[in-house]
Amino acid sequence: MFGMTYRLVRRLVAFAVVGLAGFSGAAARDLPGGFVYLRNLDPSIMQDMRYATANNFVGRVLDGYEAGECIVTRKVGLALKQVQQDLKLRGLSLKVYDCYRPQRAVDDMYAWAQDGKETAAQHRYNPKMRKADLFRLGYIARRSGHSTGKAVDLTLVQLPLKTVVPFDPRTDYGDCTADVSRRVPDNSVDMGTGYDCSDERAHTASSAITPQQRRWREILVAAMARHGFINYRLEWWHFSLPGIGREAYDFPIARR
């Protein structure tokens, strides 16, 4: 009797495992075009997904960002994993701000830029221009490489990780070109400007930054280039991996 019960339990356990595996596979297939959650490839890469929060130039969650998760194509994710392995040897880590971006979020940005309303949150990120100029000057694209899964926005963090006060939308922060002590809180290294800064100081090769800030940018660009990534010259944080399809996707970013 005991032997029969034991065999029955084993069969039920095996059936449950197979069922869970099938469910996991079905969940993975919900991401089209070879996309994956970066946490599934390398959970050590830090994530600070700004467009899933109010901590961005629009000042609210963007359309399509239902969760603060980095989704990338598998090719991009595996390359980021290699970059991360190199950086760990130097006491550093990657931190991603944005990865795959639904086309509906790009459309949301465009509609926001055309509504004629200037906001305090916006001027923290583009202190010298009207938001309607962001597309014309190339700081935001009507068709984004993020929507193809080939582009990522990221920075460097020194380990061990330092703690910073949480972002507070009611606080009067300095703009993205201000001294790091006055900018929006961020536990990353000081790259000379904050993330998403639409200003000449954010151009990767800007001469208006300190030698140490320039050195951090050089370290990031070199680490990414070693594994095939190309930097966008107007944004020190923006990198893309050539050779990936050009199709723009529009599925929402959901929880894993």
DAWOMO-V962925 format. One line per field, one symbol per residue. ss: DSSP state (H for helix, E for strand, C for the rest). phi: phi as a letter, one per 20 degrees, with the letter a starting at -180 (. if undefined). psi: psi as a letter, one per 40 degrees, with the letter a starting at -180 (. if undefined). Layout:
ss = ???
phi = ???
psi = ???
//
This chain:
ss = CHHHHHHHHHHHHHHHHHHHHHHHHHHHHCCCCCEEEHHHHCCCCEECCHHHCCCCCCCCCCCCECCCCCEEEHHHHHHHHHHHHHHHCCCEEEEEEECCCCHHHHHHHHHHHCCCCCCHHHHCCCCCCCCCHHHHCCCCCCCCHHHHCCEEEEEEEECCCCCCCCCCCCCCCCCCCCCCCCCCCCCCCCCCCCCCCCCHHHCCCCCCCCHHHHHHHHHHHHHHHCCCEEEECCEEEEEEECCCCCCCCCCCECCC
phi = .fffffffffffffffffffffffffffffeemmfbfggfebffffccfffeceebfenbfegneebecedbfgffffffffgffffgfdmcbfcedbcfcggfffffgffffeemdecfffffdcfdbfffefffenecdfcdfffenedcdbbdcedffeecfffcfeeeffffefggfdfggbeefeeobffmeeaffefgegeecfgfffffffffffffffdnedeefebfeeccdfndgdfedcffedff
psi = ddddddddddddddddddddddddddddedhifeiihddddgeehihggdeeaegiddeihihegeighhhiidddddddddddddddeefiiihhdibhhidddddddddddeeehhidddeddgeeiideedddeedhidhhddeeeeiihiaihiiihiiiiihheeigiiieeiideeihhheiihediiifhgiddehdfhefiiddddddddddddddddfeihihdehdehiihieiiehhifiihii.
//
